[in-house]
Amino acid sequence: MEPDTGTPGSVRHESNPTTPIQQTNTKTEVNEREIIIGNKYYVKLSDHMDSEREIKHRIGEILANRTNSEGNQEYYIHFLDFNKRLDEWVSEDRIDVQRDVIIERPKFTTPKKSLTTNLSLDVSKVLTTPPTWEAVGAMSCGQNKRRVKNLQEIHFGEYHIETWYFSPYPEEFNDSPIIYICEFCLSYFISEFQLRRHIKKCNIMHPPGNEIYRDEEISFFEIDGARQQTYCQNLCLLSKLFLDHKSLSYDLLPFLFYIMCKQDQYGYHIVGYFSKEKNYTLNNLACILTLPPYQRKGYGRLLISFSYELSKIEGRIGSPERPLSDLGLLSYQQYWYETILEVLWDTKEIGEDFITIDEITAKTSITQSDILFTLYESGICVYQGQVCIRLTEAMLDTSLNSISRKRRINIENLKWSPPHFTANQLRYKN
């Protein structure tokens, strides 16, 4: 779940295209200009992927082909080292069939030394050795079977949004260059005329659930997937356009959905949402999404923070369901880092010299494994015969100033108590 860190294609690998070390396309006796599905070619970047650098071509793998409405061949390309959200259909003239494809030798850098200061806290009751990646659970993007992106763009409220991934909308929508989605009830249409006709009749101005939080223009609504199946199914279809790591299930009975909205005179506009199982044992969040127009504006952190506030009221600790998307992982890492740093700083401010991992978990509802992973990954925690936390002045100056400007959940405005369900309401369908 991906909330607001980075932009498509913002992470790129620099390479020197002068030293070939591996030939991926072998020359065959077929026409040299024939483009073969499964082969890799240099492909000219589109304007939205091109940067100010002089790199104009990237290696792309051919996944599929089709004939467009004008009778011309197009090819579906996955760019190596780019996220799958940038897969796209390209015309034949953008594919360089003459140039040999090479794989670049990776560059290695020496890790920077961590800074230390006399500002430190000892941590007791923790592991005697640093946690490994496997110990806290892999959190990379799932390796799902590749699906060709079937929709190119959606009209949603006042936004036209380019889609990122495949979503199983009905087949008749696949040939439409744009589909139109009602931003309130999430019904979808193949033409603007159909949407406008629907809007005249649609009387839904907010998600069909209970409003459990309101702070100025921000509201949260709780929706039971068993009670509002059509709405939640449409929400899942919409989210799949921007999430590639989750499988889509129409069994919504075991799930609750928490929708974050911005309110104005026209209604409550969806910013993002997260879902969770009604009777979770560890994962306090199953899926999370901030819609692209609202990313990089602090809303993703607000969604994550809200999920942990619910866990605190329930008296449970929790962690997001794995795998996380690349953007979701970055958002969680930043949230964990800032939240733990606040606890450590508050501990120091009140004159305490010791804090345990259990105490940090009790204050934040973050699991021990997520805390340990964050401490070691960020360089706060070092192991020198015993576990010790070291905070640098740079960490404090940068992070605490950033935290002070973040959107926060005002717990006084949260009107919610944990719902209770029968055994049948918690089961998946057979």
C-alpha positions as CSV (number, residue, x, y, z in Angstrom):
1,M,0.0,0.0,0.0
2,E,1.5,2.9,-1.3
3,P,1.0,5.9,-0.2
4,D,2.9,9.0,-0.7
5,T,6.6,8.4,-1.3
6,G,8.3,9.0,-4.5
7,T,6.9,9.2,-8.1
8,P,6.8,6.7,-10.9
9,G,10.3,6.3,-12.4
10,S,11.9,8.5,-9.7
11,V,14.4,5.7,-8.8
12,R,16.7,4.9,-11.6
13,H,19.9,3.0,-12.0
14,E,22.8,4.9,-13.6
15,S,24.8,2.8,-16.0
16,N,27.6,3.0,-18.5
17,P,26.4,1.5,-21.8
18,T,29.9,0.9,-23.1
19,T,30.9,-2.4,-21.5
20,P,28.7,-5.3,-22.6
21,I,28.9,-8.3,-20.3
22,Q,25.9,-10.4,-21.4
23,Q,24.2,-10.7,-24.8
24,T,20.5,-11.4,-24.2
25,N,19.2,-11.5,-27.8
26,T,20.8,-14.1,-29.9
27,K,20.9,-13.5,-33.7
28,T,18.7,-16.0,-35.6
29,E,18.1,-16.7,-39.2
30,V,14.8,-14.9,-39.1
31,N,14.4,-11.4,-40.4
32,E,16.6,-9.1,-38.3
33,R,13.8,-6.6,-37.9
34,E,11.3,-9.1,-36.5
35,I,10.3,-8.3,-32.9
36,I,9.8,-11.4,-30.8
37,I,7.8,-11.6,-27.6
38,G,10.0,-12.5,-24.7
39,N,13.1,-10.9,-26.2
40,K,14.7,-7.7,-24.9
41,Y,15.4,-4.6,-26.9
42,Y,16.5,-1.0,-26.4
43,V,13.3,1.1,-26.3
44,K,13.0,4.8,-26.6
45,L,11.6,6.3,-23.4
46,S,8.4,8.2,-23.5
47,D,8.3,11.8,-22.4
48,H,7.0,11.1,-18.9
49,M,9.9,8.6,-18.3
50,D,12.6,10.7,-19.9
51,S,14.8,12.8,-17.7
52,E,17.1,15.7,-18.1
53,R,19.9,13.2,-18.5
54,E,21.1,12.1,-21.9
55,I,19.8,8.5,-21.5
56,K,17.0,8.2,-24.1
57,H,16.7,4.4,-24.3
58,R,16.3,1.7,-21.8
59,I,16.2,-2.1,-22.0
60,G,12.7,-3.4,-22.3
61,E,11.2,-6.9,-22.5
62,I,8.4,-7.6,-24.9
63,L,5.5,-9.1,-23.0
64,A,2.7,-8.9,-25.6
65,N,1.6,-7.4,-28.9
66,R,-1.6,-6.1,-30.5
67,T,-3.0,-4.3,-33.5
68,N,-4.3,-0.8,-32.6
69,S,-7.4,0.8,-34.1
70,E,-5.4,2.3,-36.9
71,G,-4.0,-1.1,-38.0
72,N,-0.5,-0.6,-36.6
73,Q,1.4,-3.0,-34.4
74,E,2.0,-2.1,-30.8
75,Y,4.1,-3.9,-28.2
76,Y,3.7,-4.1,-24.4
77,I,7.0,-3.3,-22.8
78,H,8.4,-3.9,-19.3
79,F,11.5,-1.7,-18.7
80,L,14.3,-3.5,-16.7
81,D,15.1,-1.9,-13.4
82,F,11.8,0.1,-13.6
83,N,8.7,-0.6,-11.5
84,K,5.9,-2.4,-13.4
85,R,3.7,0.6,-13.1
86,L,5.7,2.1,-16.0
87,D,4.9,-0.8,-18.3
88,E,3.3,0.5,-21.5
89,W,2.2,-0.1,-25.0
90,V,4.7,1.4,-27.5
91,S,4.7,1.8,-31.3
92,E,7.1,-0.3,-33.4
93,D,9.3,2.7,-34.3
94,R,10.3,3.1,-30.6
95,I,12.0,-0.3,-30.6
96,D,15.6,-0.5,-31.7
97,V,16.0,-3.9,-33.4
98,Q,19.5,-3.2,-34.7
99,R,21.3,-2.5,-31.4
100,D,22.7,-5.4,-29.4
101,V,21.1,-5.6,-25.9
102,I,23.6,-5.6,-23.0
103,I,23.2,-6.0,-19.2
104,E,25.3,-3.5,-17.3
105,R,27.8,-4.5,-14.6
106,P,26.4,-3.4,-11.2
107,K,28.3,-0.7,-9.3
108,F,29.1,-1.2,-5.6
109,T,29.5,1.6,-3.1
110,T,31.2,1.6,0.3
111,P,28.6,2.1,3.0
112,K,28.9,5.4,4.9
113,K,30.1,5.3,8.5
114,S,27.4,6.2,11.1
115,L,27.9,9.3,13.1
116,T,27.8,9.0,16.9
117,T,27.2,11.5,19.7
118,N,27.0,11.4,23.4
119,L,23.2,11.4,23.2
120,S,22.5,7.7,23.7
121,L,20.1,5.3,25.3
122,D,20.6,1.7,26.3
123,V,18.0,-0.9,25.4
124,S,17.5,-3.9,27.5
125,K,15.4,-7.1,27.0
126,V,16.2,-7.3,23.3
127,L,17.9,-9.8,21.0
128,T,21.5,-10.6,21.8
129,T,22.4,-10.3,18.1
130,P,21.2,-8.0,15.4
131,P,18.0,-9.1,13.6
132,T,18.3,-10.4,10.1
133,W,16.0,-9.5,7.2
134,E,14.4,-13.0,7.4
135,A,13.8,-12.6,11.2
136,V,11.4,-9.7,10.6
137,G,9.8,-11.0,7.4
138,A,10.5,-10.1,3.8
139,M,8.7,-6.9,2.8
140,S,9.5,-6.6,-0.9
141,C,6.9,-6.4,-3.7
142,G,5.3,-9.8,-4.5
143,Q,6.3,-11.7,-7.6
144,N,2.9,-12.1,-9.2
145,K,2.3,-13.4,-12.7
146,R,2.6,-10.6,-15.1
147,R,-0.7,-9.2,-16.5
148,V,-0.8,-6.7,-19.3
149,K,-2.3,-3.4,-18.1
150,N,-5.8,-3.4,-19.5
151,L,-6.9,0.2,-18.8
152,Q,-4.8,3.3,-19.6
153,E,-6.6,6.1,-17.8
154,I,-9.6,6.8,-15.5
155,H,-11.7,9.9,-14.9
156,F,-12.2,10.1,-11.2
157,G,-13.8,13.3,-9.8
158,E,-11.9,16.2,-11.1
159,Y,-8.9,14.1,-12.0
160,H,-7.7,12.2,-15.0
161,I,-5.4,9.5,-13.6
162,E,-3.0,7.3,-15.6
163,T,-3.3,3.7,-14.3
164,W,-0.3,1.6,-13.2
165,Y,-1.4,-2.0,-13.3
166,F,-4.0,-4.6,-14.4
167,S,-7.4,-4.7,-12.7
168,P,-10.1,-7.2,-13.6
169,Y,-12.8,-4.8,-14.8
170,P,-15.3,-6.4,-17.2
171,E,-13.8,-7.2,-20.6
172,E,-15.9,-4.7,-22.5
173,F,-13.9,-1.9,-20.8
174,N,-10.5,-3.2,-22.0
175,D,-10.7,-1.4,-25.4
176,S,-11.8,1.9,-23.9
177,P,-9.0,4.5,-23.7
178,I,-10.6,5.9,-20.6
179,I,-13.2,4.7,-18.1
180,Y,-15.3,7.0,-15.9
181,I,-15.8,6.3,-12.2
182,C,-18.2,8.0,-9.8
183,E,-16.1,9.3,-7.0
184,F,-18.8,8.7,-4.4
185,C,-20.4,5.3,-5.1
186,L,-17.4,4.0,-7.3
187,S,-19.7,2.8,-10.1
188,Y,-17.8,2.7,-13.4
189,F,-18.9,3.6,-16.9
190,I,-17.5,3.4,-20.5
191,S,-18.5,6.9,-21.5
192,E,-18.7,10.4,-20.0
193,F,-22.4,10.6,-21.0
194,Q,-23.2,7.5,-18.9
195,L,-21.4,9.0,-16.0
196,R,-23.2,12.3,-16.2
197,R,-26.5,10.6,-16.4
198,H,-25.6,8.5,-13.4
199,I,-24.5,11.6,-11.3
200,K,-28.0,13.1,-11.8
201,K,-29.5,10.1,-10.0
202,C,-26.7,9.2,-7.5
203,N,-27.5,10.5,-4.0
204,I,-24.4,9.2,-2.2
205,M,-22.2,12.0,-1.0
206,H,-19.9,9.9,1.3
207,P,-18.8,6.3,1.7
208,P,-21.7,4.1,2.9
209,G,-20.5,3.6,6.5
210,N,-20.2,5.2,9.9
211,E,-18.1,8.3,10.2
212,I,-15.8,7.6,13.1
213,Y,-13.4,10.5,12.9
214,R,-13.5,14.2,11.8
215,D,-10.8,16.8,12.1
216,E,-11.4,19.9,10.0
217,E,-11.8,18.7,6.4
218,I,-10.5,15.1,7.1
219,S,-13.0,12.3,7.9
220,F,-12.7,8.5,8.3
221,F,-15.6,6.1,7.6
222,E,-15.7,2.5,8.7
223,I,-17.4,0.1,6.3
224,D,-18.2,-3.6,6.8
225,G,-17.3,-5.6,3.7
226,A,-20.2,-8.0,4.4
227,R,-22.8,-5.2,4.5
228,Q,-21.6,-3.1,1.5
229,Q,-20.3,-5.7,-0.9
230,T,-20.9,-3.8,-4.1
231,Y,-19.1,-0.6,-2.9
232,C,-16.2,-2.6,-1.5
233,Q,-15.8,-4.7,-4.6
234,N,-15.7,-1.5,-6.7
235,L,-13.1,-0.1,-4.2
236,C,-11.0,-3.2,-4.7
237,L,-11.2,-2.9,-8.5
238,L,-10.1,0.7,-8.3
239,S,-7.2,0.0,-5.9
240,K,-5.9,-2.8,-8.1
241,L,-5.2,-0.2,-10.8
242,F,-2.5,1.1,-8.5
243,L,-1.5,-2.0,-6.5
244,D,0.3,-4.9,-8.0
245,H,1.3,-7.0,-5.0
246,K,-2.2,-7.9,-3.7
247,S,-4.5,-10.5,-5.2
248,L,-8.1,-9.5,-5.6
249,S,-10.7,-11.4,-3.7
250,Y,-14.4,-11.0,-3.8
251,D,-14.9,-12.6,-0.4
252,L,-15.3,-9.4,1.6
253,L,-17.1,-10.9,4.6
254,P,-14.0,-11.0,6.9
255,F,-12.8,-7.4,6.2
256,L,-13.4,-3.9,7.4
257,F,-12.6,-0.9,5.3
258,Y,-11.5,2.5,6.6
259,I,-12.0,5.3,4.0
260,M,-10.2,8.6,4.4
261,C,-12.0,11.6,2.8
262,K,-11.6,15.3,2.3
263,Q,-14.8,17.2,2.8
264,D,-16.0,20.3,0.8
265,Q,-19.3,21.7,-0.2
266,Y,-19.8,19.0,-2.8
267,G,-19.3,16.0,-0.6
268,Y,-16.6,13.7,0.9
269,H,-13.9,12.9,-1.7
270,I,-11.9,9.7,-1.3
271,V,-8.2,10.3,-0.5
272,G,-7.2,6.8,0.4
273,Y,-8.2,3.8,2.5
274,F,-6.9,0.7,4.3
275,S,-8.6,-2.6,5.0
276,K,-8.0,-5.1,7.8
277,E,-9.4,-8.5,8.9
278,K,-12.1,-8.3,11.6
279,N,-10.3,-10.7,13.9
280,Y,-6.7,-10.2,13.2
281,T,-4.0,-11.9,15.3
282,L,-0.9,-10.0,13.9
283,N,-1.7,-8.0,10.8
284,N,-3.6,-4.9,11.7
285,L,-3.7,-3.9,8.1
286,A,-4.4,-6.0,5.0
287,C,-4.2,-3.4,2.2
288,I,-3.5,0.3,2.0
289,L,-3.7,2.9,-0.8
290,T,-3.4,6.6,-1.2
291,L,-4.8,7.7,-4.6
292,P,-2.1,9.1,-6.9
293,P,-3.4,12.8,-6.8
294,Y,-2.9,12.8,-3.0
295,Q,0.4,11.1,-2.7
296,R,3.5,12.9,-1.3
297,K,1.2,15.2,0.8
298,G,1.3,13.4,4.1
299,Y,-1.9,11.4,3.7
300,G,-0.2,8.0,3.6
301,R,1.4,8.6,7.0
302,L,-2.0,9.6,8.3
303,L,-3.6,6.4,7.1
304,I,-0.8,4.3,8.8
305,S,-1.1,6.4,12.0
306,F,-4.9,5.9,12.1
307,S,-4.5,2.1,11.8
308,Y,-2.1,2.1,14.8
309,E,-4.5,4.3,16.8
310,L,-7.2,1.7,16.3
311,S,-4.8,-1.0,17.5
312,K,-4.0,1.0,20.6
313,I,-7.7,1.2,21.4
314,E,-8.1,-2.6,20.8
315,G,-5.1,-3.2,23.1
316,R,-3.3,-5.1,20.4
317,I,0.0,-4.8,18.6
318,G,0.0,-5.1,14.8
319,S,2.0,-5.1,11.6
320,P,1.0,-4.7,7.9
321,E,0.3,-7.8,5.9
322,R,3.2,-8.8,3.7
323,P,4.2,-8.2,1.0
324,L,4.1,-4.5,0.9
325,S,4.4,-2.5,-2.3
326,D,7.6,-0.5,-2.9
327,L,5.9,2.8,-2.0
328,G,4.1,1.2,1.0
329,L,7.3,-0.2,2.4
330,L,9.0,3.3,2.2
331,S,6.0,4.9,3.9
332,Y,6.0,2.3,6.7
333,Q,9.7,2.6,7.2
334,Q,9.4,6.3,7.5
335,Y,6.5,6.1,9.9
336,W,8.2,3.5,12.2
337,Y,11.4,5.6,12.2
338,E,9.7,8.8,13.1
339,T,7.4,7.2,15.7
340,I,10.2,5.3,17.4
341,L,12.5,8.4,17.4
342,E,9.7,10.4,19.2
343,V,9.5,7.8,21.9
344,L,13.2,7.7,22.4
345,W,13.5,11.5,22.5
346,D,10.6,11.7,25.0
347,T,12.3,9.1,27.2
348,K,15.5,11.2,27.2
349,E,13.5,14.4,27.9
350,I,11.9,13.0,31.1
351,G,15.3,12.0,32.3
352,E,15.0,8.2,31.8
353,D,18.2,6.3,30.7
354,F,16.6,3.0,29.8
355,I,13.7,1.8,27.8
356,T,12.9,-1.7,26.6
357,I,11.6,-2.9,23.3
358,D,8.4,-4.1,25.1
359,E,7.9,-0.5,26.4
360,I,8.2,0.9,22.9
361,T,5.8,-1.6,21.6
362,A,3.3,-0.8,24.4
363,K,3.5,3.0,23.5
364,T,3.2,2.5,19.8
365,S,1.5,-0.8,19.1
366,I,4.3,-1.5,16.6
367,T,5.6,-5.1,16.8
368,Q,9.0,-5.9,18.3
369,S,10.2,-7.3,14.9
370,D,9.3,-4.1,13.1
371,I,10.9,-2.0,15.9
372,L,14.1,-4.0,15.8
373,F,14.2,-3.9,12.0
374,T,13.8,-0.1,12.0
375,L,16.4,0.5,14.7
376,Y,19.1,-1.5,12.8
377,E,18.1,-0.4,9.3
378,S,18.2,3.3,10.2
379,G,21.5,3.0,12.1
380,I,20.0,4.1,15.4
381,C,20.8,0.7,16.9
382,V,24.3,-0.7,16.9
383,Y,25.6,-4.0,18.3
384,Q,28.9,-3.9,20.1
385,G,28.7,-6.8,22.4
386,Q,25.4,-5.4,23.6
387,V,22.6,-3.5,22.0
388,C,22.9,0.2,22.2
389,I,21.0,3.1,20.7
390,R,22.9,6.0,19.3
391,L,21.1,9.1,18.1
392,T,23.0,11.7,16.0
393,E,22.3,15.4,16.1
394,A,21.6,15.1,12.3
395,M,18.9,12.5,13.0
396,L,17.2,14.7,15.7
397,D,17.4,18.0,13.8
398,T,16.1,16.5,10.5
399,S,13.5,14.1,11.8
400,L,12.0,16.0,14.7
401,N,11.6,19.1,12.6
402,S,9.9,17.0,9.9
403,I,7.7,15.3,12.4
404,S,6.5,18.6,13.8
405,R,5.1,19.5,10.3
406,K,3.4,16.2,9.7
407,R,-0.4,15.7,9.7
408,R,-1.4,14.0,12.9
409,I,-4.4,12.0,14.2
410,N,-6.2,14.0,16.9
411,I,-7.2,11.1,19.2
412,E,-9.9,13.3,20.8
413,N,-11.8,13.3,17.6
414,L,-11.9,9.5,17.2
415,K,-15.3,8.2,18.2
416,W,-14.8,4.4,17.9
417,S,-15.0,1.2,19.9
418,P,-13.9,-2.2,18.6
419,P,-16.8,-3.9,16.8
420,H,-17.7,-7.5,17.8
421,F,-18.6,-10.2,15.3
422,T,-20.0,-13.7,15.5
423,A,-18.0,-16.7,14.3
424,N,-19.8,-16.8,11.0
425,Q,-19.0,-13.1,10.3
426,L,-15.3,-13.9,10.6
427,R,-15.1,-16.8,8.2
428,Y,-14.0,-16.9,4.6
429,K,-16.5,-18.4,2.2
430,N,-15.9,-22.0,1.2
